[in-house]
Every structure is written in structure tokens, then in C-alpha cells.
């Protein structure tokens, strides 16, 4: 069994969450996680050593080096190839003051000021379901709509239907991040899109069918039947390929797409 990934401590979330080139370009997006951003901030901006960065973030030096090199590669890709850099998601937690020995500011002071709001936020969920005519659309990468459910303390407080604006596959992960979604229910889904969701920190419940309302109610009741090994099997049927659910899907792509839909 793989070892669980340790949550990385950060002092504060980025003030700016996207950077795009001027003029032509920027159509393709790269997702930089918040913990990767923190590694670059500490090492390149604050001139910390990898060891100091590791202590502050509460992880091993090897982990810091891997995050840092991965982040630098993404940043270089955006600069060289004119891609948009989006900063969101990742496995991290805002510092609770335990790293103040290494932190440039008193994290405990900031933590106490925001603690009450964060405790409330932890009780709030935003669930997205691939949507078509009241039912779970059978393939994530080709859904034209999501039904969004706001949930607080286990109860649905609001719903809305949102268009995907032509986004597909891995790009949808970025769209869900823009909508502040933390949980996804869908039918079939490819490995590339699953990886994009995992990198964005979005929980996945795949292999689901039937009514979207019933699926969300079952999830909140702890009774949702889903497939933890859901996949899009690539069996050719003429042009392109088809998902296990029967809907065709195209090339897996990654990225983050913008939207003006707020929480």
C-alpha cells in the first residue's frame, strides 16, 4: 500500500492565481499547485535552502526538491511556450503557527485571526455532477453541463446548472477549480482527467448513473454506489473511441479554464 501524502504547510495562499502572456498565446493552461508555489516562493524569492523550506513546510528535503523542480519545469513551459499559469489546488494546509520558528512572519497571529472562518468553511462542500436532463451524464470529458450543489453541514443549501463552455477532459478540472468545486460525481472518466482532478485536490466519485439529485443525496447519506476504479476504456468504434458508458471521448488534455462563476 502506498504511503499517504503528508499535507504541506504554507504561510498564506497566493494573492494572484493566474498569469497569462500578453498578445497571442495563453490558450493552453498549466496548473501549478499551491504547495509547489510555496516551494518556489521560499527557495527563489525568500532565498531559503531546501532544508529550511522542508522544515517550514513540514515535509522531507527530497519532497521539497521534487516539488521545486516540478514547479520550475511548469513555469519554464509557460514562459517558453506562452501558456497561462494557473495556481490552485494541491495537498496543503495553512500554517497553524507550529512553523513560526522558520517562518518570516508570525503565522500564529494570522492563524488566530482566520481560524473561526476556516472552521466554518470546513463544513461547506460544493459538489459538481456531470449533468444531462436530470441524470448523471455518462462521460466526464464530454459533459456540456454540470449541476452544482452547495452543501453546508450535510444539507443542500442551493443548486445551479453551469455550462462547460466547450471545455473537455483535463481542462474541466481547472473549470471546476474556478467554480470552487471540491467533489465530483460522474460516470466514465479517463486516466488523464483523473490525474488532473487529483492534482487539483478534487474528490472523485466515478461510475455513477441515474438521477443527479439522488446521487448527491446518497453521497451525503454515505450510501452512494460508485466505482473507485472507474475508467474510460478505449475500444474503437469507427472514428475515435468510446467510454465504458457508451459515450465517445477524444484526446485527453490537461489545463485550467476560466469562468466568471463565483461561489
C-alpha positions in Angstrom: 0.0 0.0 0.0 1.3 3.4 -0.9 2.2 5.8 1.9 -0.2 8.7 2.4 0.9 12.0 1.2 1.8 14.4 4.1 -0.1 17.7 4.0 2.3 20.6 3.3 2.2 23.7 5.4 2.1 27.1 3.8 2.0 30.6 5.4 -0.6 32.1 3.1 -2.3 31.4 -0.2 -1.1 33.2 -3.3 -2.5 36.8 -3.9 -2.6 36.2 -7.6 -3.9 32.9 -9.0 -3.1 33.2 -12.8 -0.6 34.7 -15.1 -1.0 34.9 -18.9 1.2 36.1 -21.7 0.3 39.4 -23.5 -0.8 39.2 -27.1 -1.0 35.9 -28.9 -0.8 32.7 -26.9 -2.2 31.7 -23.5 -4.8 29.3 -24.9 -3.2 26.3 -23.2 -3.0 26.4 -19.4 -0.7 24.8 -16.9 -1.8 24.1 -13.3 0.7 24.9 -10.5 -0.4 23.7 -7.1 -0.3 25.9 -4.1 2.3 23.8 -2.4 4.5 23.9 -5.5 4.1 27.7 -5.5 5.2 27.8 -1.8 8.3 25.8 -2.6 9.3 28.3 -5.3 8.4 31.3 -3.1 10.6 30.1 -0.2 13.6 29.0 -2.3 13.7 31.5 -5.1 12.0 34.6 -3.5 13.0 34.3 0.1 16.3 32.6 -0.7 15.8 29.7 1.8 17.7 26.5 1.5 15.9 23.3 0.6 16.4 22.1 4.2 14.9 25.3 5.6 12.0 25.0 3.2 11.4 21.4 4.2 11.3 22.3 7.9 8.8 25.1 7.3 6.5 23.1 5.1 6.7 20.0 7.4 8.0 17.6 4.7 11.2 15.9 3.7 14.0 17.6 1.8 13.5 15.1 -1.0 9.8 16.1 -1.3 10.7 19.8 -1.4 13.2 19.2 -4.2 10.7 17.2 -6.2 8.0 19.9 -5.8 10.5 22.7 -6.6 11.8 21.0 -9.7 8.3 20.2 -10.9 7.2 23.8 -10.3 10.2 25.2 -12.2 9.5 23.0 -15.2 5.9 24.2 -15.3 6.9 27.8 -15.0 9.5 27.4 -17.7 7.0 25.7 -20.0 4.7 28.8 -19.6 7.4 31.3 -20.3 8.9 29.5 -23.3 5.7 28.3 -24.9 3.4 31.2 -24.0 1.0 29.2 -21.8 -1.2 30.5 -19.0 -0.1 29.6 -15.5 -3.0 28.9 -13.0 -2.2 28.5 -9.3 -4.7 26.4 -7.4 -5.3 23.1 -5.5 -2.7 20.7 -4.1 -2.2 19.0 -0.8 -1.6 21.8 1.7 -2.8 23.4 4.9 -2.4 27.0 6.1 0.2 27.2 8.9 -1.2 26.9 12.4 1.8 28.6 14.0 3.9 25.4 14.5 6.4 26.5 11.9 6.9 30.1 13.2 10.5 29.2 14.2 11.3 29.1 10.5 8.6 31.4 9.1 9.5 35.0 8.2 6.2 36.2 9.9 4.3 35.2 13.0 2.0 32.6 11.5 0.2 32.0 14.8 -1.1 35.6 14.8 -2.5 35.3 11.3 -3.9 31.8 12.1 -5.9 33.0 15.1 -7.5 35.8 13.0 -8.8 33.4 10.4 -9.5 30.3 12.5 -13.2 30.8 13.0 -13.8 31.4 9.4 -11.9 28.3 8.3 -13.8 26.1 10.8 -17.0 27.2 9.2 -15.5 26.7 5.7 -14.7 23.1 6.6 -18.4 22.4 7.0 -19.2 23.6 3.5 -19.0 21.5 0.3 -19.5 22.3 -3.3 -20.4 19.2 -5.3 -20.5 19.1 -9.2 -22.2 16.3 -11.1 -22.0 15.8 -14.9 -25.5 16.6 -16.0 -28.0 16.0 -18.8 -31.8 16.1 -18.4 -31.7 15.5 -14.7 -29.3 12.5 -14.8 -25.6 11.9 -14.5 -24.0 12.3 -17.9 -22.1 9.1 -18.7 -18.7 10.6 -19.6 -16.9 13.4 -17.8 -14.9 14.6 -20.8 -17.9 15.3 -22.9 -20.4 16.7 -20.5 -21.9 20.0 -21.6 -23.2 20.9 -18.2 -22.6 20.3 -14.5 -25.2 20.6 -11.8 -23.6 22.3 -8.8 -24.8 21.6 -5.3 -23.8 23.8 -2.3 -23.8 21.8 0.9 -23.5 23.1 4.4 -23.4 20.8 7.5 -24.7 17.9 5.4 -27.7 19.7 3.9 -28.1 21.1 0.3 -28.4 24.9 0.5 -28.5 25.7 -3.2 -28.2 24.3 -6.7 -27.4 25.6 -10.2 -26.7 24.3 -13.6 -23.5 25.5 -15.3 -22.3 25.2 -18.9 -18.8 23.8 -19.6 -18.3 26.4 -22.4 -16.8 23.7 -24.7 -14.1 22.6 -22.2 -13.2 18.9 -22.2 -11.3 16.3 -20.3 -8.3 17.6 -18.2 -9.3 21.2 -18.9 -12.5 20.6 -16.9 -10.5 20.2 -13.7 -9.5 23.8 -14.0 -13.0 24.9 -14.7 -14.2 23.1 -11.5 -11.5 24.8 -9.6 -12.7 28.2 -10.8 -16.1 27.3 -9.5 -14.6 26.2 -6.1 -15.8 22.7 -6.5 -14.2 20.1 -4.1 -16.2 17.0 -5.0 -17.2 15.5 -8.4 -19.7 12.8 -9.2 -19.6 11.4 -12.8 -19.9 8.3 -15.0 -16.9 7.2 -17.0 -13.7 9.2 -16.8 -10.2 8.8 -18.4 -7.0 8.4 -16.5 -5.6 11.8 -17.7 -8.7 13.6 -16.4 -8.5 11.7 -13.1 -4.9 12.8 -12.7 -5.9 16.4 -13.3 -8.6 16.2 -10.7 -6.3 14.5 -8.2 -3.7 17.3 -8.7 -6.4 19.9 -8.2 -7.4 18.2 -4.9 -11.0 17.4 -6.1 -12.5 14.2 -4.7 -13.9 11.8 -7.4 -16.8 9.5 -7.3 -17.0 7.8 -10.7 -19.0 5.1 -12.3 -22.3 6.7 -11.1 -25.6 6.7 -13.1 -29.2 7.8 -12.6 -30.6 10.9 -11.1 -28.1 13.6 -10.1 -30.3 14.7 -7.1 -30.5 11.1 -5.9 -26.7 10.6 -6.3 -25.9 13.7 -4.2 -28.4 12.6 -1.6 -26.9 9.2 -1.4 -23.4 10.7 -1.1 -24.4 12.9 1.8 -26.0 9.9 3.4 -22.9 7.8 2.9 -24.7 5.4 0.6 -23.5 6.3 -2.8 -22.6 3.3 -5.0 -19.6 4.3 -7.1 -16.6 2.6 -8.8 -13.2 3.6 -7.2 -11.5 2.0 -10.2 -13.7 3.8 -12.8 -12.0 4.3 -16.2 -12.7 5.2 -19.8 -11.8 2.0 -21.8 -10.5 2.9 -25.3 -12.3 0.5 -27.6 -12.5 1.8 -31.1 -15.9 2.1 -32.7 -15.3 3.7 -36.0 -13.8 7.2 -35.7 -12.5 8.0 -32.2 -13.2 5.7 -29.2 -15.9 5.1 -26.7 -16.3 5.1 -23.0 -17.5 2.2 -21.0 -20.7 4.1 -20.6 -21.1 4.3 -24.4 -20.2 8.0 -24.9 -17.3 8.8 -27.2 -14.4 10.7 -25.9 -11.4 12.3 -27.6 -7.8 13.1 -26.8 -7.1 13.6 -23.1 -6.0 17.1 -22.4 -4.9 19.0 -19.3 -5.2 22.6 -18.3 -7.3 25.1 -16.4 -10.1 27.0 -17.9 -11.5 30.3 -16.7 -15.1 31.1 -15.7 -16.9 34.0 -14.2 -19.0 31.8 -12.0 -18.2 32.5 -8.3 -19.2 30.9 -5.1 
